[in-house]
Amino acid sequence: MSTTTPTTKCPFPALGECSYGSWADDMEAYLKTLNLWDVTDNPTAALLPVDATNPTTEERKEVWDWEKHKGQASGQIWLGWEEGSLSQAL
């Protein structure tokens, strides 16, 4: 899974400036363009090693990539919130 993660905020209004429905649709489309949607759509779909006690190099890389993409996706979602609205969600 190739991913490009921008270093700036999302190119659409932050949550708090628009309705949740519109923001959620924008965020879904945005994460799809970054190839990050799959980790938010089904976060438990990560590939598991055949033998959890002795994963292969390829299996370890796949798990590491999945965890990396989860972090990138959650970072993009965090950046998509309006600063004042973050305290309301916590």
N, C-alpha and C positions, 0 to 999 in steps of 0.2 A: 504494500500500500504506500504509494508515494504521496507525500503531503507537503504543502507549502503553507507556512504559517506567517501571516503578516505581523508587523510590529506596531501597527496602528489600530485604532478602534474601528469597530464595524462600520461599513459604509451605509448604514441606515439609522433611523432615529433609535436612541437607546430606550430601553424599557423604562417607562415613567413619562416619556414624551408622547407615547401613543398607546393604543389598546394592546393588551397582552396577545390577543389573537393575531393582530397584524405583526407584532414583534416576533411571535413564535414562528409564523410563516417565513418572515425575513431571515430569522436565525437558522431555520432549517435549510433554506436555500443557500445561505452563506456557508454553512458547515458542509453542505454537499459539494460546493465548489472547491472546498479545501480537502475533500475526501476524508472528512472527520465525522460525518453524520452517523455512520454505522456504529460507532462506539457510544453514541448517545441514544440511538434508536433501540439498541439491544446490548446494554453494557455487559451482560453475562455471556455473550456469544463468543468470547475469546476462546481461541483454540487451546485445549488442554493437552499436556504431554500424555502420550500413551502410558508411560511409566513415570508417575510423578516423582518417584525417588531417584530416577536416573534419566532426566530429559536429554534429548539430543541437542546438539549445537543449534540446529535449525529450529527446534521447538523453543529453546530458550530465547532465540532471536525473535520469533513470532510473539511470544508472551511479552518480551521487552517492548517491541514495537506497539503492541496493543496498549500497554500501560502508558507509553509515551503519547500515543494519540488521544487517550482519555484525558491526559493532562493538558494537551493542546486544546482539545474541545472545551474542557471546563474553563480554561483561561479565556478563550474567545467568548464564551457565554458570560463570564464575569465582566469582561470589558464591554459587553453589550447592555449593561445595566447603568442607569443614571445614578450618579454618586449618592444623591439624597435618598434614593429608593432602596439602597442596599441595607440600611438599618431596619427598614420595615420588613425585609425578608428574613432577617436573622433572628 
